[in-house]
Amino acid sequence: MNASTLSTLSSRLAALTADRVGGMRRGLEKESLRVRPDGMLALTPHPAELGAPLTHPHITTDFSESQIELVTGVHPSPEACLDELTRVHREVYRVLAAHGDEMLWVASMPCGLPTDETIPLGRYGTSNIGRAKSVYRMGLGHRYGRRMQTISGIHYNWSMPGIDSEAYFGLIRNFRRHSFLLLYLFGASPAVCSTFVAGREHGLEPLGPRTMHLPWATSLRMGRLGYQSDAQATLAVSYNHLEGYAASLQEALTVPYPPYEAIGIRNLGGEYNQLSTTLLQIENEFYGTIRPKRVIHQGERPLHALRERGVEYVEVRLMDLNPFLDVGIDAGTMRFLDLFLLHALLTDSPPDTPEELAALKHNQHLTASRGREPGLRLERHGSEVVLTEWAHELLEEMALIAAHLDAVGGGQAHVQALAEARRRLAAPETLPSAQVLEALRRDVEQGSFVGFVRSRSAATRAAMLAQPLAPDQEAAFRHMAEASVAERQRIEAADTMPFEIFRQCYVSAERLMPAAMRRAQTAGCGS
């Protein structure tokens, strides 16, 4: 660690008071596929007993009807966050067990998949907003294929008092510069089921029955076979300030994109193919490793909320599900994420450039596919550096932050989380990605990707069912489910606008504008 970085960190840590440290908040959003006991995708509807995905505060679906998304509230500690996520899991497992033998897939890369068109899209009822959510998913299927959308992950939402939009964007720039470290330390998707890449050029190597892999991969989910888009590669988004970021997305959300114009809004039978013909249908279609976020008002577009009220928190989107952990993540990982995000916030963050953005994408793909390869080099400041040497420098800089957090909050939890990261860096065979491949190679009986994850999923199911919810907690979930259905029905009953008019209003450029520019142009669209 050079003297300048040490001095900068020391002075900025001194301003990190106990109130600000104690004000850190985090929340989790975790996606999981529902699967049959044989490891194939469950094609059954989202269980009615879990409530309405449109309106339930904690249990919804992501792309597919078969892809449950579990959402926590905002919490002051990793333990409180994990406690809530575990309770939500137990409720889901209880309901699944009451109606059959389905379970949740504990890996990011999908289970055995049917044909692309057979993967069911999420369904959200007959309201305009519910229909829009399904049409959006139909559009994703047309644009990228449904198999890609079944990839699952865990998102980490993080905020701290006293950070304005400018500081959050500085954090985002540094996060993107150093995100290779998270892929290296926590990537857990080095292999896939052969059904995922069937009929595609993939460059993977066979490993055991019906399994494809790369020997040094960390996270195929974050590589060229994962959540990637050739079309979006043409989108040059700068993170230098909110205005530039918003302008980049505004264009992608409003300018027609010829290949998507060819798909059309509707098919010949009148059914909807997609919400719009622009490069992005809505803001959430933009694939990034981290997003600036703001809680939105009912009916509000996320980009409008950012422009009106600024960044409120960041959403970290590159974390794989760890198949060796029952809920996919643990407190130590969350504490390391806190350290990583604070390091990104507290160190100097120069403006990005198109050349740097290209290098960062190169580093991401290289780390995802070959991260554990000895001597692998990444691009930094126009030259090359060994990945593990760069990682060691970052961990050394984080030591000051870990010591400060523990001094303010008591205990040794952050120092221990950092020590675990150092141990993994020194012993790459202990990395989750290496452990997954070792398990596949070691266990002949479960030697396929599907067999390994199916075994882990069954063990997780048994562990969750062995620790049922307390009666009052179970009753609270039943009440939430009933309330969510009632709210969905209320929304459906209140709709008066024809869906096509709703769609046109929702994707209109005016809804993305600041309120002062928007008021005169949205008459007839409502809120």
N, C-alpha and C positions, 0 to 999 in steps of 0.2 A: 504494500500500500504506500503510495507516494505521500510526501509531506503535505502537499496541497489538499489532497482528498481527506487526509486525516484532520487537518485544520478545519476544513469545511464541515465535515461530519460532526466534529466536536462542538463547534459553535452552534450549529443548528440543533443538535441534540440538547444543548443547554436550554433552548427555547421550548423544548418538548416537555411541557409541564405535566404533572400528575393528572390534572383535569383532562388534558388533551389525550393522554395515554388511556386514561379510564373511559374516555368518550369514544374510543374505537368501537365500531360496530361491524358485524359480519352476518351474512346469511348464506344459505345454500339452496341451490336448485339442482336436483339430481334426476337424471333420466335413466330409465331401465326398461328393457323389453320384457313383456310377458311371454313366457315360453311354456311349451308342453314338456312332460317328463323326458321325452326323447331328444330334447334340445332343439326342436323345430319351433318356429314362430307360432304363437297362439293366434288364431284368427277370430276368436270370440270377441264380442263387444266389450267395451269398458264396463266392469261390473256396476250394475245400477246401485248396489248397496253402498258404493263409494261416493255416490252423489253425482252432481253435474259438473263435468270438466270445465264448462264455461265459467262457472261461478264459485267453485269450491276454493277456499283460501289455501289449502295445502296439498290437494290431490287433483291433478289434472292430467292431460295427455299432451305429448309433444307433436311430432309429425304424424305418427300413426296411431290409430285406435289401439294398437297393441303396444304402444310405448308410453308407459306411465311416467309422469313427472311429479316429483315430490318437492315441495317448497316449504322452507322454514320461514319463520318471522325473523326479525332483526334482533341480535343478541350481543351482550357485552363480553362474552367469553366463548372460546371454542367449545368448552364442555356443555354450556347451555344450548348452543346451536346443535351439537351432536345429540344431546338428549332429546330434543324435539324431533330431529330427523329420525332417530331410532323409534320413537313412539309412532310416528307416521308410518314407518315401515311395518311395525307390528300390526297396525290396523289393516294395512293392505294385505299382509300375509294371512291375517285372520279371515278376511273376507274371501280371499282366494281359496283358502283351505276349506271354507264352509261350502264352496260351490264346485270343488273339483281338486285337481292336483297340479294346477299351474303354479309357476314360481317366477321370480324375477331373475333375469340374466345379470350376472355380476361383473361382466366385462363390457368394455366400451365397444369393441367390434362385435357385430351382430352374430346371432345364433344361425342355425340352418334356416335359410330363407327360401320361400316359394318364388315363383316367377314374379318379375317386377310388378306387373299389373295386378297381381293377387294381394300384394301388401296393402292392407286397408288404411285409408286416410282417416284422420281424426274427425269425429262428428260432434257437433256442438249445439244441436237443436235447430229450430226453424226461425229464430230471430235473424234480423239482418246481420248483426255482428257475428252470430254463430255461423251463418252461411258464409260470411266473408272469410272466417278462419278456415273453413273447409276448402273454399275456392283457392285461397292462398296456398294451401297444401297441394291441391291439384296442380297449381302452377309450378311449385317446386318439383313435383314429379315429372312434369313435362320438360322442365329446364335441365334438371340434373339427374333424373332417375330416382326411383323410390328407394333403391338399396342404399344409396349414400345417406339418405335421410334417417335410416335406422341406426346409424352410429350414435352412441350415447356418451354422455360425459357428465361432469359435475362442475357447476359454475359457482364461483366464490364472489359474493358481493361484499364490498368493503368501503368504509368511509371513516373519516376522522374529523373532529371539529377543527375549524380554523383554516380549512383548505378552500380556496376559491377556484373558479374554472381554470384560470391560468396555471395554478399549481397542479391541478389534476391533469392538465394536458402535459405538463412537464413530467409528471409521474408516468403517464402513458407512454411518452417517448422513450424514457429509460426502461420501462417494463419491456417494450418491444425490442430494445437493444439487447437485453439480457435474458430474454425468455427462453433461450436455448438451455439455460441452467435448469429451469423447471421441467422441460422435456427430458433432460438427461436424468435428473434425480427422481422424477415421479412418473415418467412415461411407463405405461404398462400394457401396450398393445403392439408387440412385435410380430404377431401372427394373426391369421384370419382363417375363417372357414372358406374352403374353396368355392362355395356357392356365392360368396360375396364378390369374387372377381371373375366368375364364369362369363365367358364371352367378351372379356375386356383385356386390353394390353396392360400388363401389370408389373412385369419385371421381378416378381417374387420367385422364391425357390421352394420346392416341395419339402415338407417336413412331416413325416408320418402320414397316416390315412386322412385324406380330404383336408389337409392343412397346408397353407402356404405361409412363408415367412421371409424375413431378411435376417441374417445371422447377427448383425450388429444394431438392429433397429431398436428404437426406444418407444416411438409412438407413431405407428402407421396411421392412426386416426388423424394426426396433425401433419401428415405428409401428402404426397401427390395423390394417393388413393383415398384420402379422407375428405374432410370438409373443405374442398377446394373448388374453384370455379375458374375455368379458362376465360369466361366472359368477364368475370369480375377482375381478372388480372389486368384488364385494360383500364380499370378504375384507379386513378392516382389520388389517394386520400392522404392529405397531410394532417399531422397532429400538432401543428405549431400553435394553433389557437382555435377557439371555438368557431369563429367566423369562417375560417378557411375550411374546417371540417364540415360545417353545416353546408357551405356552398358546394363542396364536393358531392355530398349526399343528395342535395337538392337537385343537381343535374341528373344523377343516376336515377332519381325517383320521378323525374318529370320528362326527360327526353326519350322518345321512342327508340328502341333498340331493334334493328331490322330482323335478326333471327327470331326474336320474340314476337315481333309483328307478324311473322309468318305463321306462328302458332295460333294467333288470333285470340280475342277475348272469349268467343264462344265457338263451339263446334257446329257442324251442319245441323245437328239435332237440336240446337238451341241451348245445350248445357254449357256451363262455364268451364273454360280451360285454365284461366288465370285471372287475377285481379286487374292487371294492366299489362301493357306491352313495353314498359320501360325496363332498363337494366335491372333495377330492383323494384319488386312489387310494393314492398313496405320496408321500413328501416331494418327490421330483424333479419331480412334476407342477406344483409351485408355480413360476410364472414370475416371476423377479426379475432385475434387472440385476446383482446381486451376492448371493452366499450365504455365510453362515458355515458352515464345514465342519469335519469331523473324520474321520480315517481310522477305518473301522469294523472290528470283529471279524467273523468269519464268522457269518452269520445275524443280525447285529445291525441294528436299525433306526437310520438316521442321527439321528433326533431323540433317541433314547435315548442314543446316543453323545455328542451335544452336552450333554445333561443330566448325564451321568455324569462326563465328562472335560473339558468346556469346548471353546471354539473353538480349533482348531489352525491353520487358514489360511482365507483367503477365496478364493472363486471368482468372477472377473470374467466376466460372461456377455454383454456387449453388443458385443463386437468383431466386425465384419464380416470376412469373408475379403477380402483385397485382391487383385483379379484380376491386378494387375500384378506380383505377387510369387509366385514358384514355390510356396512353402509357405504363402502367405496372410498372412504377418507377417514383420517383420525386426527386427534387433537394436535399431535406433533407436526403433521403436515400443515394444518391450519396456522399454527404458530410460525412455521417457516414462511408461509405465504405473507403473514403480517410483517416479518422481518424483510422479506423481499420487496414488498410494496413500500415500506418505510425507506428502504435504501433507495428505491426509485424516486421517492419524493424528496429525500434530503440531499442527494448528490446533484451536482450541476447537470443540467439537461439542455444542451445546445439544440437549436432548431434542426429538424430533419431536412434531408434533401432527397430528390429523386434517386440519386446514386446510392445513398444510404438505405433507402427503402428497398431497393433491389437487392442490396447485400443482405438485409435482414431476412427477406424472403428466402434467399439462397441458404442462409444459416439455418433457418427453420427446417427447410426440407432436408438439408444435410444431416442435422441432428436427429430428425425424425427417422430417417432411413439408415443412418450409419453412426449414430451418436456414440456408441460404445467402442467403435473401432479404435485401436491404439494409435495415438499420434494424429488423430483427425484434426484438421485445421479449419478454422472459420475465418471469415473476413472481418477485419476491424480497422477502421481509419485508413482504408486503402491498402492494407497489407494483411498478412496472414498470422494467426496466432493459434497455438494448440488449444483445443477446447478445454482440456482439463487444467491447463495453466491459467486460462482466463477464469474458469470456474473457481480455482483456488484464490485468485485475487479478489473476486467478489465475496467469497465466504469470509476472507480476512477482514474486508471492510465491514461486513455485517456484524462482526464480533463486538464492535463498539455499540451498535444498536441493541444487540441482545443483552449486553451487560446493563445498558441504561434501562431497558424495559423491566428487567428483573429487579434492578435497584429501586425503581419506582413502585412496581407491583408486588415485590417480595417473591421469594422462591428462586428456582433455577430453571424454570420451564423453557424459557427462550434460549438460554445457553445450552440446555440439553438438546433442543431441536436443532440448533446449529451444529452441535457435536455429532448428531446422527447424520446430518448432511455431509460433514467432513468424513465420517466413517464410510459412507457410501461412495464418496468421491475416491477415497483411497482403496476401496475394495469393490470394483464395478460388478463383481459377481453377486453382490448383495442388492443391486438395483432391482426394482420390481420387474422391469423388462427382462433382465437376465434370469430372474427367478421363474418367470412364466415359461421361458424357453427351456430351462432346466427341468421344470415339471413335465413339459411335453416330451422331452427326450428320455427322462428317467422312468416314467410310468407307461409301460407297454400297453397295459389294459386301457388306460385313459389317455393314450398317446396322441389322440387327435385334439385339435383345438376345441371342437364341440364337446368331446368327452371330458376334457379337463375342466372347462367352464361349467358344464352340466354338473359335474361332481361338486365343484365349489358352490354352485347355486343351490344344489340340494342340501349341502351342509349348512348354508346360511339360512335356508328355509326352516330346517329343523331347529337351529339355534334360536331363531325368532319365535317360532311357535312354542318353544320350551319356556319362553318368558312372556306370557300373555300380559296384556294391559290390565290395569286395575279396573274394577267395574265402573268407577266414576269416569275414568279416561275413555273407556269404551262407549259409555253413554254420551260423552261430549262429542266424540266422532260421529255417532249416530245423529246427534242434533245438527252438527255441521253439514252432514250429508243431506238431511231433510231440508235445512235452510237453503242449501245451494240449489236444490231442485225447485223450491218455491221461488227463489230469486230468478232462476232461468225462466220459469213460467211467467213471472211478472214482466220480464223484459220482452218475452214473446208477445204477450197480450198487449203491451204498450206500443208495439211497432205499427206505424201507419204508412210509412214511406215505402213505395215499391223498391225492390232490391236493386234494380238497375240504377235508379236515381241515387240510392244510398251508396252504391259502389262508386259511381262517378264523383259524388261529393267527397267520399272518403279519400280517394286517391288524387284529388285535385291539388294543384300546386298551391292554391290559396291557403289550404289547411296547414301547410308547412311554414307559412310566413309568420313573422311576429304579429301580434294582435293589431297594432296600429295600421299595418298595411292590409290586414286580412278582413277587417270588419266590413268594409265597403264591398267586398267581393264574394262573400259567402252567403248572401241572402238566399233563402230557400233550402240550404243544406243543413241548417240547424247546427247543433254542437257535436 
